[in-house]
Amino acid sequence: MMTPEETRVLSYLRSRILSTVDEIARACLPEGSLEEARRILWNLEWLGYIVRYSPDTVQINGRRVSPT
């Protein structure tokens, strides 16, 4: 089961080709820290939902995410 924060991040990434960790933290976790955003992204990458191209750039992995 995904957390509400993970779901929010995936929804944000569905409408973008690439995004940085800083953009995701500002858009999805206004009260959260950059470290919290990195933890969420690490978990989503481990689950196969996103691809990290560098420590700060991520993209959604369309093969694992069903359309909503």
PDB file of N, CA, C, O and CB in Angstrom:
ATOM      1  N   MET A   1       0.838  -1.173   0.000  1.00  0.00           N
ATOM      2  CA  MET A   1       0.000   0.000   0.000  1.00  0.00           C
ATOM      3  C   MET A   1       0.889   1.243   0.000  1.00  0.00           C
ATOM      4  O   MET A   1       1.885   1.319   0.719  1.00  0.00           O
ATOM      5  CB  MET A   1      -0.957  -0.006   1.215  1.00  0.00           C
ATOM      6  N   MET A   2       0.503   2.204  -0.818  1.00  0.00           N
ATOM      7  CA  MET A   2       1.285   3.427  -0.918  1.00  0.00           C
ATOM      8  C   MET A   2       0.775   4.473   0.066  1.00  0.00           C
ATOM      9  O   MET A   2      -0.404   4.503   0.417  1.00  0.00           O
ATOM     10  CB  MET A   2       1.241   3.976  -2.347  1.00  0.00           C
ATOM     11  N   THR A   3       1.695   5.324   0.500  1.00  0.00           N
ATOM     12  CA  THR A   3       1.316   6.414   1.396  1.00  0.00           C
ATOM     13  C   THR A   3       0.663   7.533   0.592  1.00  0.00           C
ATOM     14  O   THR A   3       0.838   7.597  -0.625  1.00  0.00           O
ATOM     15  CB  THR A   3       2.548   6.947   2.173  1.00  0.00           C
ATOM     16  N   PRO A   4      -0.080   8.407   1.247  1.00  0.00           N
ATOM     17  CA  PRO A   4      -0.668   9.544   0.535  1.00  0.00           C
ATOM     18  C   PRO A   4       0.389  10.428  -0.136  1.00  0.00           C
ATOM     19  O   PRO A   4       0.148  10.979  -1.210  1.00  0.00           O
ATOM     20  CB  PRO A   4      -1.495  10.379   1.496  1.00  0.00           C
ATOM     21  N   GLU A   5       1.548  10.560   0.493  1.00  0.00           N
ATOM     22  CA  GLU A   5       2.623  11.364  -0.084  1.00  0.00           C
ATOM     23  C   GLU A   5       3.157  10.731  -1.371  1.00  0.00           C
ATOM     24  O   GLU A   5       3.412  11.433  -2.350  1.00  0.00           O
ATOM     25  CB  GLU A   5       3.761  11.536   0.931  1.00  0.00           C
ATOM     26  N   GLU A   6       3.325   9.419  -1.370  1.00  0.00           N
ATOM     27  CA  GLU A   6       3.793   8.720  -2.571  1.00  0.00           C
ATOM     28  C   GLU A   6       2.780   8.859  -3.702  1.00  0.00           C
ATOM     29  O   GLU A   6       3.156   9.075  -4.854  1.00  0.00           O
ATOM     30  CB  GLU A   6       4.049   7.231  -2.267  1.00  0.00           C
ATOM     31  N   THR A   7       1.502   8.737  -3.377  1.00  0.00           N
ATOM     32  CA  THR A   7       0.457   8.896  -4.383  1.00  0.00           C
ATOM     33  C   THR A   7       0.463  10.308  -4.955  1.00  0.00           C
ATOM     34  O   THR A   7       0.300  10.487  -6.162  1.00  0.00           O
ATOM     35  CB  THR A   7      -0.915   8.576  -3.784  1.00  0.00           C
ATOM     36  N   ARG A   8       0.649  11.308  -4.105  1.00  0.00           N
ATOM     37  CA  ARG A   8       0.699  12.698  -4.547  1.00  0.00           C
ATOM     38  C   ARG A   8       1.885  12.921  -5.479  1.00  0.00           C
ATOM     39  O   ARG A   8       1.749  13.602  -6.495  1.00  0.00           O
ATOM     40  CB  ARG A   8       0.784  13.646  -3.339  1.00  0.00           C
ATOM     41  N   VAL A   9       3.037  12.361  -5.152  1.00  0.00           N
ATOM     42  CA  VAL A   9       4.224  12.509  -5.997  1.00  0.00           C
ATOM     43  C   VAL A   9       3.998  11.852  -7.358  1.00  0.00           C
ATOM     44  O   VAL A   9       4.339  12.439  -8.384  1.00  0.00           O
ATOM     45  CB  VAL A   9       5.462  11.897  -5.305  1.00  0.00           C
ATOM     46  N   LEU A  10       3.434  10.653  -7.384  1.00  0.00           N
ATOM     47  CA  LEU A  10       3.165   9.986  -8.657  1.00  0.00           C
ATOM     48  C   LEU A  10       2.168  10.773  -9.502  1.00  0.00           C
ATOM     49  O   LEU A  10       2.326  10.857 -10.720  1.00  0.00           O
ATOM     50  CB  LEU A  10       2.639   8.573  -8.413  1.00  0.00           C
ATOM     51  N   SER A  11       1.159  11.343  -8.881  1.00  0.00           N
ATOM     52  CA  SER A  11       0.194  12.160  -9.620  1.00  0.00           C
ATOM     53  C   SER A  11       0.880  13.375 -10.230  1.00  0.00           C
ATOM     54  O   SER A  11       0.592  13.753 -11.365  1.00  0.00           O
ATOM     55  CB  SER A  11      -0.958  12.606  -8.700  1.00  0.00           C
ATOM     56  N   TYR A  12       1.777  13.978  -9.481  1.00  0.00           N
ATOM     57  CA  TYR A  12       2.535  15.130  -9.976  1.00  0.00           C
ATOM     58  C   TYR A  12       3.410  14.722 -11.161  1.00  0.00           C
ATOM     59  O   TYR A  12       3.475  15.442 -12.158  1.00  0.00           O
ATOM     60  CB  TYR A  12       3.405  15.734  -8.848  1.00  0.00           C
ATOM     61  N   LEU A  13       4.071  13.591 -11.062  1.00  0.00           N
ATOM     62  CA  LEU A  13       4.988  13.151 -12.117  1.00  0.00           C
ATOM     63  C   LEU A  13       4.265  12.703 -13.384  1.00  0.00           C
ATOM     64  O   LEU A  13       4.860  12.718 -14.462  1.00  0.00           O
ATOM     65  CB  LEU A  13       5.849  12.022 -11.606  1.00  0.00           C
ATOM     66  N   ARG A  14       3.006  12.308 -13.282  1.00  0.00           N
ATOM     67  CA  ARG A  14       2.259  11.883 -14.470  1.00  0.00           C
ATOM     68  C   ARG A  14       2.152  12.995 -15.516  1.00  0.00           C
ATOM     69  O   ARG A  14       2.068  12.716 -16.712  1.00  0.00           O
ATOM     70  CB  ARG A  14       0.863  11.422 -14.069  1.00  0.00           C
ATOM     71  N   SER A  15       2.156  14.243 -15.072  1.00  0.00           N
ATOM     72  CA  SER A  15       1.985  15.365 -15.996  1.00  0.00           C
ATOM     73  C   SER A  15       3.308  16.000 -16.414  1.00  0.00           C
ATOM     74  O   SER A  15       3.306  17.046 -17.061  1.00  0.00           O
ATOM     75  CB  SER A  15       1.104  16.413 -15.366  1.00  0.00           C
ATOM     76  N   ARG A  16       4.433  15.392 -16.058  1.00  0.00           N
ATOM     77  CA  ARG A  16       5.748  15.939 -16.396  1.00  0.00           C
ATOM     78  C   ARG A  16       6.645  14.874 -16.994  1.00  0.00           C
ATOM     79  O   ARG A  16       6.526  13.690 -16.679  1.00  0.00           O
ATOM     80  CB  ARG A  16       6.410  16.546 -15.162  1.00  0.00           C
ATOM     81  N   ILE A  17       7.548  15.313 -17.863  1.00  0.00           N
ATOM     82  CA  ILE A  17       8.502  14.373 -18.440  1.00  0.00           C
ATOM     83  C   ILE A  17       9.606  14.091 -17.432  1.00  0.00           C
ATOM     84  O   ILE A  17       9.891  12.935 -17.120  1.00  0.00           O
ATOM     85  CB  ILE A  17       9.094  14.923 -19.760  1.00  0.00           C
ATOM     86  N   LEU A  18      10.218  15.141 -16.931  1.00  0.00           N
ATOM     87  CA  LEU A  18      11.260  15.035 -15.911  1.00  0.00           C
ATOM     88  C   LEU A  18      10.965  16.040 -14.811  1.00  0.00           C
ATOM     89  O   LEU A  18      10.302  17.050 -15.047  1.00  0.00           O
ATOM     90  CB  LEU A  18      12.677  15.276 -16.519  1.00  0.00           C
ATOM     91  N   SER A  19      11.445  15.769 -13.635  1.00  0.00           N
ATOM     92  CA  SER A  19      11.289  16.697 -12.528  1.00  0.00           C
ATOM     93  C   SER A  19      12.475  16.548 -11.594  1.00  0.00           C
ATOM     94  O   SER A  19      13.090  15.484 -11.517  1.00  0.00           O
ATOM     95  CB  SER A  19       9.958  16.453 -11.778  1.00  0.00           C
ATOM     96  N   THR A  20      12.792  17.622 -10.884  1.00  0.00           N
ATOM     97  CA  THR A  20      13.871  17.554  -9.908  1.00  0.00           C
ATOM     98  C   THR A  20      13.287  17.294  -8.525  1.00  0.00           C
ATOM     99  O   THR A  20      12.096  17.500  -8.291  1.00  0.00           O
ATOM    100  CB  THR A  20      14.707  18.860  -9.915  1.00  0.00           C
ATOM    101  N   VAL A  21      14.123  16.848  -7.633  1.00  0.00           N
ATOM    102  CA  VAL A  21      13.688  16.576  -6.257  1.00  0.00           C
ATOM    103  C   VAL A  21      13.179  17.864  -5.616  1.00  0.00           C
ATOM    104  O   VAL A  21      12.192  17.849  -4.881  1.00  0.00           O
ATOM    105  CB  VAL A  21      14.849  15.969  -5.415  1.00  0.00           C
ATOM    106  N   ASP A  22      13.852  18.970  -5.893  1.00  0.00           N
ATOM    107  CA  ASP A  22      13.438  20.259  -5.333  1.00  0.00           C
ATOM    108  C   ASP A  22      12.040  20.652  -5.820  1.00  0.00           C
ATOM    109  O   ASP A  22      11.224  21.122  -5.027  1.00  0.00           O
ATOM    110  CB  ASP A  22      14.453  21.351  -5.707  1.00  0.00           C
ATOM    111  N   GLU A  23      11.757  20.468  -7.105  1.00  0.00           N
ATOM    112  CA  GLU A  23      10.428  20.770  -7.652  1.00  0.00           C
ATOM    113  C   GLU A  23       9.365  19.894  -7.001  1.00  0.00           C
ATOM    114  O   GLU A  23       8.284  20.370  -6.654  1.00  0.00           O
ATOM    115  CB  GLU A  23      10.411  20.573  -9.181  1.00  0.00           C
ATOM    116  N   ILE A  24       9.673  18.630  -6.840  1.00  0.00           N
ATOM    117  CA  ILE A  24       8.724  17.692  -6.229  1.00  0.00           C
ATOM    118  C   ILE A  24       8.464  18.071  -4.777  1.00  0.00           C
ATOM    119  O   ILE A  24       7.319  18.046  -4.327  1.00  0.00           O
ATOM    120  CB  ILE A  24       9.253  16.244  -6.315  1.00  0.00           C
ATOM    121  N   ALA A  25       9.509  18.419  -4.046  1.00  0.00           N
ATOM    122  CA  ALA A  25       9.345  18.799  -2.641  1.00  0.00           C
ATOM    123  C   ALA A  25       8.471  20.040  -2.518  1.00  0.00           C
ATOM    124  O   ALA A  25       7.604  20.100  -1.646  1.00  0.00           O
ATOM    125  CB  ALA A  25      10.714  19.049  -1.984  1.00  0.00           C
ATOM    126  N   ARG A  26       8.686  21.031  -3.379  1.00  0.00           N
ATOM    127  CA  ARG A  26       7.881  22.264  -3.315  1.00  0.00           C
ATOM    128  C   ARG A  26       6.432  22.022  -3.727  1.00  0.00           C
ATOM    129  O   ARG A  26       5.516  22.563  -3.108  1.00  0.00           O
ATOM    130  CB  ARG A  26       8.494  23.342  -4.211  1.00  0.00           C
ATOM    131  N   ALA A  27       6.215  21.211  -4.773  1.00  0.00           N
ATOM    132  CA  ALA A  27       4.865  21.011  -5.301  1.00  0.00           C
ATOM    133  C   ALA A  27       4.037  20.027  -4.478  1.00  0.00           C
ATOM    134  O   ALA A  27       2.827  20.203  -4.330  1.00  0.00           O
ATOM    135  CB  ALA A  27       4.945  20.527  -6.724  1.00  0.00           C
ATOM    136  N   CYS A  28       4.676  19.004  -3.950  1.00  0.00           N
ATOM    137  CA  CYS A  28       3.930  17.913  -3.308  1.00  0.00           C
ATOM    138  C   CYS A  28       4.035  17.889  -1.796  1.00  0.00           C
ATOM    139  O   CYS A  28       3.154  17.361  -1.118  1.00  0.00           O
ATOM    140  CB  CYS A  28       4.401  16.609  -3.838  1.00  0.00           C
ATOM    141  N   LEU A  29       5.091  18.449  -1.270  1.00  0.00           N
ATOM    142  CA  LEU A  29       5.325  18.374   0.176  1.00  0.00           C
ATOM    143  C   LEU A  29       5.651  19.758   0.723  1.00  0.00           C
ATOM    144  O   LEU A  29       6.762  19.963   1.210  1.00  0.00           O
ATOM    145  CB  LEU A  29       6.471  17.383   0.500  1.00  0.00           C
ATOM    146  N   PRO A  30       4.733  20.710   0.662  1.00  0.00           N
ATOM    147  CA  PRO A  30       5.048  22.062   1.076  1.00  0.00           C
ATOM    148  C   PRO A  30       5.558  22.156   2.512  1.00  0.00           C
ATOM    149  O   PRO A  30       6.383  23.016   2.821  1.00  0.00           O
ATOM    150  CB  PRO A  30       3.842  22.921   0.918  1.00  0.00           C
ATOM    151  N   GLU A  31       5.079  21.289   3.382  1.00  0.00           N
ATOM    152  CA  GLU A  31       5.563  21.297   4.759  1.00  0.00           C
ATOM    153  C   GLU A  31       6.718  20.325   4.960  1.00  0.00           C
ATOM    154  O   GLU A  31       7.342  20.310   6.021  1.00  0.00           O
ATOM    155  CB  GLU A  31       4.433  20.957   5.712  1.00  0.00           C
ATOM    156  N   GLY A  32       6.999  19.530   3.963  1.00  0.00           N
ATOM    157  CA  GLY A  32       8.043  18.521   4.059  1.00  0.00           C
ATOM    158  C   GLY A  32       9.410  19.045   3.688  1.00  0.00           C
ATOM    159  O   GLY A  32       9.552  20.114   3.094  1.00  0.00           O
ATOM    160  N   SER A  33      10.389  18.286   4.044  1.00  0.00           N
ATOM    161  CA  SER A  33      11.764  18.678   3.761  1.00  0.00           C
ATOM    162  C   SER A  33      12.268  18.001   2.498  1.00  0.00           C
ATOM    163  O   SER A  33      11.629  17.098   1.957  1.00  0.00           O
ATOM    164  CB  SER A  33      12.674  18.338   4.942  1.00  0.00           C
ATOM    165  N   LEU A  34      13.414  18.450   2.045  1.00  0.00           N
ATOM    166  CA  LEU A  34      14.063  17.832   0.895  1.00  0.00           C
ATOM    167  C   LEU A  34      14.429  16.387   1.211  1.00  0.00           C
ATOM    168  O   LEU A  34      14.357  15.522   0.337  1.00  0.00           O
ATOM    169  CB  LEU A  34      15.315  18.627   0.487  1.00  0.00           C
ATOM    170  N   GLU A  35      14.814  16.125   2.434  1.00  0.00           N
ATOM    171  CA  GLU A  35      15.147  14.748   2.838  1.00  0.00           C
ATOM    172  C   GLU A  35      13.924  13.846   2.796  1.00  0.00           C
ATOM    173  O   GLU A  35      14.029  12.677   2.423  1.00  0.00           O
ATOM    174  CB  GLU A  35      15.752  14.734   4.246  1.00  0.00           C
ATOM    175  N   GLU A  36      12.771  14.371   3.173  1.00  0.00           N
ATOM    176  CA  GLU A  36      11.544  13.583   3.102  1.00  0.00           C
ATOM    177  C   GLU A  36      11.206  13.256   1.651  1.00  0.00           C
ATOM    178  O   GLU A  36      10.786  12.140   1.343  1.00  0.00           O
ATOM    179  CB  GLU A  36      10.378  14.336   3.768  1.00  0.00           C
ATOM    180  N   ALA A  37      11.388  14.231   0.761  1.00  0.00           N
ATOM    181  CA  ALA A  37      11.143  13.997  -0.668  1.00  0.00           C
ATOM    182  C   ALA A  37      12.097  12.937  -1.197  1.00  0.00           C
ATOM    183  O   ALA A  37      11.682  12.076  -1.972  1.00  0.00           O
ATOM    184  CB  ALA A  37      11.299  15.306  -1.476  1.00  0.00           C
ATOM    185  N   ARG A  38      13.346  12.977  -0.803  1.00  0.00           N
ATOM    186  CA  ARG A  38      14.321  11.972  -1.259  1.00  0.00           C
ATOM    187  C   ARG A  38      13.959  10.577  -0.760  1.00  0.00           C
ATOM    188  O   ARG A  38      14.119   9.592  -1.480  1.00  0.00           O
ATOM    189  CB  ARG A  38      15.733  12.343  -0.783  1.00  0.00           C
ATOM    190  N   ARG A  39      13.472  10.500   0.474  1.00  0.00           N
ATOM    191  CA  ARG A  39      13.057   9.196   1.027  1.00  0.00           C
ATOM    192  C   ARG A  39      11.875   8.630   0.251  1.00  0.00           C
ATOM    193  O   ARG A  39      11.857   7.443  -0.076  1.00  0.00           O
ATOM    194  CB  ARG A  39      12.689   9.330   2.521  1.00  0.00           C
ATOM    195  N   ILE A  40      10.900   9.463  -0.041  1.00  0.00           N
ATOM    196  CA  ILE A  40       9.731   9.028  -0.810  1.00  0.00           C
ATOM    197  C   ILE A  40      10.159   8.574  -2.197  1.00  0.00           C
ATOM    198  O   ILE A  40       9.703   7.538  -2.680  1.00  0.00           O
ATOM    199  CB  ILE A  40       8.687  10.163  -0.914  1.00  0.00           C
ATOM    200  N   LEU A  41      11.036   9.347  -2.842  1.00  0.00           N
ATOM    201  CA  LEU A  41      11.495   8.989  -4.186  1.00  0.00           C
ATOM    202  C   LEU A  41      12.311   7.706  -4.172  1.00  0.00           C
ATOM    203  O   LEU A  41      12.203   6.902  -5.098  1.00  0.00           O
ATOM    204  CB  LEU A  41      12.324  10.122  -4.784  1.00  0.00           C
ATOM    205  N   TRP A  42      13.121   7.496  -3.145  1.00  0.00           N
ATOM    206  CA  TRP A  42      13.902   6.261  -3.051  1.00  0.00           C
ATOM    207  C   TRP A  42      12.954   5.068  -2.991  1.00  0.00           C
ATOM    208  O   TRP A  42      13.180   4.055  -3.652  1.00  0.00           O
ATOM    209  CB  TRP A  42      14.836   6.284  -1.804  1.00  0.00           C
ATOM    210  N   ASN A  43      11.897   5.191  -2.198  1.00  0.00           N
ATOM    211  CA  ASN A  43      10.941   4.095  -2.069  1.00  0.00           C
ATOM    212  C   ASN A  43      10.210   3.848  -3.391  1.00  0.00           C
ATOM    213  O   ASN A  43      10.028   2.697  -3.788  1.00  0.00           O
ATOM    214  CB  ASN A  43       9.931   4.398  -0.952  1.00  0.00           C
ATOM    215  N   LEU A  44       9.793   4.911  -4.072  1.00  0.00           N
ATOM    216  CA  LEU A  44       9.116   4.754  -5.357  1.00  0.00           C
ATOM    217  C   LEU A  44      10.042   4.139  -6.398  1.00  0.00           C
ATOM    218  O   LEU A  44       9.594   3.363  -7.243  1.00  0.00           O
ATOM    219  CB  LEU A  44       8.595   6.101  -5.851  1.00  0.00           C
ATOM    220  N   GLU A  45      11.313   4.473  -6.349  1.00  0.00           N
ATOM    221  CA  GLU A  45      12.276   3.867  -7.275  1.00  0.00           C
ATOM    222  C   GLU A  45      12.443   2.383  -6.962  1.00  0.00           C
ATOM    223  O   GLU A  45      12.469   1.554  -7.872  1.00  0.00           O
ATOM    224  CB  GLU A  45      13.644   4.591  -7.198  1.00  0.00           C
ATOM    225  N   TRP A  46      12.554   2.054  -5.701  1.00  0.00           N
ATOM    226  CA  TRP A  46      12.715   0.661  -5.292  1.00  0.00           C
ATOM    227  C   TRP A  46      11.517  -0.170  -5.732  1.00  0.00           C
ATOM    228  O   TRP A  46      11.666  -1.328  -6.121  1.00  0.00           O
ATOM    229  CB  TRP A  46      12.899   0.562  -3.773  1.00  0.00           C
ATOM    230  N   LEU A  47      10.321   0.430  -5.670  1.00  0.00           N
ATOM    231  CA  LEU A  47       9.101  -0.267  -6.093  1.00  0.00           C
ATOM    232  C   LEU A  47       8.950  -0.321  -7.614  1.00  0.00           C
ATOM    233  O   LEU A  47       8.085  -1.034  -8.123  1.00  0.00           O
ATOM    234  CB  LEU A  47       7.884   0.411  -5.487  1.00  0.00           C
ATOM    235  N   GLY A  48       9.777   0.420  -8.338  1.00  0.00           N
ATOM    236  CA  GLY A  48       9.745   0.396  -9.792  1.00  0.00           C
ATOM    237  C   GLY A  48       8.821   1.419 -10.433  1.00  0.00           C
ATOM    238  O   GLY A  48       8.533   1.323 -11.626  1.00  0.00           O
ATOM    239  N   TYR A  49       8.353   2.391  -9.667  1.00  0.00           N
ATOM    240  CA  TYR A  49       7.436   3.389 -10.201  1.00  0.00           C
ATOM    241  C   TYR A  49       8.141   4.556 -10.890  1.00  0.00           C
ATOM    242  O   TYR A  49       7.566   5.189 -11.775  1.00  0.00           O
ATOM    243  CB  TYR A  49       6.571   3.913  -9.097  1.00  0.00           C
ATOM    244  N   ILE A  50       9.369   4.842 -10.498  1.00  0.00           N
ATOM    245  CA  ILE A  50      10.111   5.949 -11.106  1.00  0.00           C
ATOM    246  C   ILE A  50      11.506   5.497 -11.490  1.00  0.00           C
ATOM    247  O   ILE A  50      11.980   4.443 -11.069  1.00  0.00           O
ATOM    248  CB  ILE A  50      10.186   7.149 -10.149  1.00  0.00           C
ATOM    249  N   VAL A  51      12.154   6.329 -12.307  1.00  0.00           N
ATOM    250  CA  VAL A  51      13.544   6.117 -12.701  1.00  0.00           C
ATOM    251  C   VAL A  51      14.319   7.355 -12.299  1.00  0.00           C
ATOM    252  O   VAL A  51      13.897   8.476 -12.582  1.00  0.00           O
ATOM    253  CB  VAL A  51      13.680   5.830 -14.241  1.00  0.00           C
ATOM    254  N   ARG A  52      15.447   7.158 -11.640  1.00  0.00           N
ATOM    255  CA  ARG A  52      16.299   8.293 -11.274  1.00  0.00           C
ATOM    256  C   ARG A  52      17.454   8.358 -12.254  1.00  0.00           C
ATOM    257  O   ARG A  52      18.196   7.391 -12.423  1.00  0.00           O
ATOM    258  CB  ARG A  52      16.820   8.170  -9.805  1.00  0.00           C
ATOM    259  N   TYR A  53      17.601   9.517 -12.904  1.00  0.00           N
ATOM    260  CA  TYR A  53      18.678   9.713 -13.866  1.00  0.00           C
ATOM    261  C   TYR A  53      19.905  10.317 -13.229  1.00  0.00           C
ATOM    262  O   TYR A  53      21.014  10.159 -13.739  1.00  0.00           O
ATOM    263  CB  TYR A  53      18.215  10.586 -14.997  1.00  0.00           C
ATOM    264  N   SER A  54      19.726  10.994 -12.141  1.00  0.00           N
ATOM    265  CA  SER A  54      20.807  11.551 -11.338  1.00  0.00           C
ATOM    266  C   SER A  54      20.256  11.658  -9.931  1.00  0.00           C
ATOM    267  O   SER A  54      19.073  11.390  -9.720  1.00  0.00           O
ATOM    268  CB  SER A  54      21.313  12.955 -11.889  1.00  0.00           C
ATOM    269  N   PRO A  55      21.060  12.035  -8.977  1.00  0.00           N
ATOM    270  CA  PRO A  55      20.511  12.131  -7.620  1.00  0.00           C
ATOM    271  C   PRO A  55      19.339  13.108  -7.502  1.00  0.00           C
ATOM    272  O   PRO A  55      18.537  13.003  -6.574  1.00  0.00           O
ATOM    273  CB  PRO A  55      21.598  12.547  -6.667  1.00  0.00           C
ATOM    274  N   ASP A  56      19.238  14.059  -8.438  1.00  0.00           N
ATOM    275  CA  ASP A  56      18.190  15.073  -8.315  1.00  0.00           C
ATOM    276  C   ASP A  56      17.175  15.090  -9.447  1.00  0.00           C
ATOM    277  O   ASP A  56      16.292  15.948  -9.438  1.00  0.00           O
ATOM    278  CB  ASP A  56      18.814  16.403  -8.221  1.00  0.00           C
ATOM    279  N   THR A  57      17.252  14.194 -10.416  1.00  0.00           N
ATOM    280  CA  THR A  57      16.326  14.195 -11.549  1.00  0.00           C
ATOM    281  C   THR A  57      15.622  12.849 -11.644  1.00  0.00           C
ATOM    282  O   THR A  57      16.265  11.799 -11.653  1.00  0.00           O
ATOM    283  CB  THR A  57      17.070  14.510 -12.869  1.00  0.00           C
ATOM    284  N   VAL A  58      14.284  12.892 -11.716  1.00  0.00           N
ATOM    285  CA  VAL A  58      13.496  11.662 -11.758  1.00  0.00           C
ATOM    286  C   VAL A  58      12.460  11.724 -12.882  1.00  0.00           C
ATOM    287  O   VAL A  58      12.075  12.798 -13.345  1.00  0.00           O
ATOM    288  CB  VAL A  58      12.802  11.420 -10.404  1.00  0.00           C
ATOM    289  N   GLN A  59      12.028  10.545 -13.297  1.00  0.00           N
ATOM    290  CA  GLN A  59      10.978  10.411 -14.303  1.00  0.00           C
ATOM    291  C   GLN A  59      10.099   9.239 -13.903  1.00  0.00           C
ATOM    292  O   GLN A  59      10.575   8.249 -13.347  1.00  0.00           O
ATOM    293  CB  GLN A  59      11.576  10.208 -15.739  1.00  0.00           C
ATOM    294  N   ILE A  60       8.814   9.364 -14.190  1.00  0.00           N
ATOM    295  CA  ILE A  60       7.891   8.278 -13.891  1.00  0.00           C
ATOM    296  C   ILE A  60       8.143   7.129 -14.847  1.00  0.00           C
ATOM    297  O   ILE A  60       8.469   7.352 -16.012  1.00  0.00           O
ATOM    298  CB  ILE A  60       6.425   8.753 -13.982  1.00  0.00           C
ATOM    299  N   ASN A  61       7.999   5.920 -14.375  1.00  0.00           N
ATOM    300  CA  ASN A  61       8.154   4.730 -15.196  1.00  0.00           C
ATOM    301  C   ASN A  61       6.761   4.309 -15.646  1.00  0.00           C
ATOM    302  O   ASN A  61       6.040   3.664 -14.885  1.00  0.00           O
ATOM    303  CB  ASN A  61       8.884   3.575 -14.415  1.00  0.00           C
ATOM    304  N   GLY A  62       6.372   4.657 -16.859  1.00  0.00           N
ATOM    305  CA  GLY A  62       5.018   4.449 -17.337  1.00  0.00           C
ATOM    306  C   GLY A  62       4.578   2.994 -17.383  1.00  0.00           C
ATOM    307  O   GLY A  62       3.378   2.717 -17.382  1.00  0.00           O
ATOM    308  N   ARG A  63       5.511   2.067 -17.424  1.00  0.00           N
ATOM    309  CA  ARG A  63       5.138   0.658 -17.489  1.00  0.00           C
ATOM    310  C   ARG A  63       4.494   0.165 -16.206  1.00  0.00           C
ATOM    311  O   ARG A  63       3.696  -0.771 -16.246  1.00  0.00           O
ATOM    312  CB  ARG A  63       6.345  -0.180 -17.798  1.00  0.00           C
ATOM    313  N   ARG A  64       4.813   0.760 -15.081  1.00  0.00           N
ATOM    314  CA  ARG A  64       4.319   0.275 -13.786  1.00  0.00           C
ATOM    315  C   ARG A  64       3.105   1.041 -13.280  1.00  0.00           C
ATOM    316  O   ARG A  64       2.447   0.592 -12.342  1.00  0.00           O
ATOM    317  CB  ARG A  64       5.416   0.355 -12.760  1.00  0.00           C
ATOM    318  N   VAL A  65       2.794   2.181 -13.877  1.00  0.00           N
ATOM    319  CA  VAL A  65       1.736   3.030 -13.339  1.00  0.00           C
ATOM    320  C   VAL A  65       0.507   2.914 -14.217  1.00  0.00           C
ATOM    321  O   VAL A  65       0.556   3.229 -15.406  1.00  0.00           O
ATOM    322  CB  VAL A  65       2.199   4.502 -13.238  1.00  0.00           C
ATOM    323  N   SER A  66      -0.586   2.468 -13.642  1.00  0.00           N
ATOM    324  CA  SER A  66      -1.822   2.365 -14.414  1.00  0.00           C
ATOM    325  C   SER A  66      -2.460   3.740 -14.550  1.00  0.00           C
ATOM    326  O   SER A  66      -2.378   4.553 -13.629  1.00  0.00           O
ATOM    327  CB  SER A  66      -2.806   1.376 -13.749  1.00  0.00           C
ATOM    328  N   PRO A  67      -3.090   4.011 -15.684  1.00  0.00           N
ATOM    329  CA  PRO A  67      -3.722   5.321 -15.845  1.00  0.00           C
ATOM    330  C   PRO A  67      -4.890   5.512 -14.893  1.00  0.00           C
ATOM    331  O   PRO A  67      -5.577   4.556 -14.531  1.00  0.00           O
ATOM    332  CB  PRO A  67      -4.194   5.502 -17.275  1.00  0.00           C
ATOM    333  N   THR A  68      -5.104   6.762 -14.490  1.00  0.00           N
ATOM    334  CA  THR A  68      -6.222   7.056 -13.576  1.00  0.00           C
ATOM    335  C   THR A  68      -7.174   8.004 -14.224  1.00  0.00           C
ATOM    336  O   THR A  68      -8.180   8.377 -13.621  1.00  0.00           O
ATOM    337  CB  THR A  68      -5.726   7.639 -12.252  1.00  0.00           C
TER     338      THR A  68
END
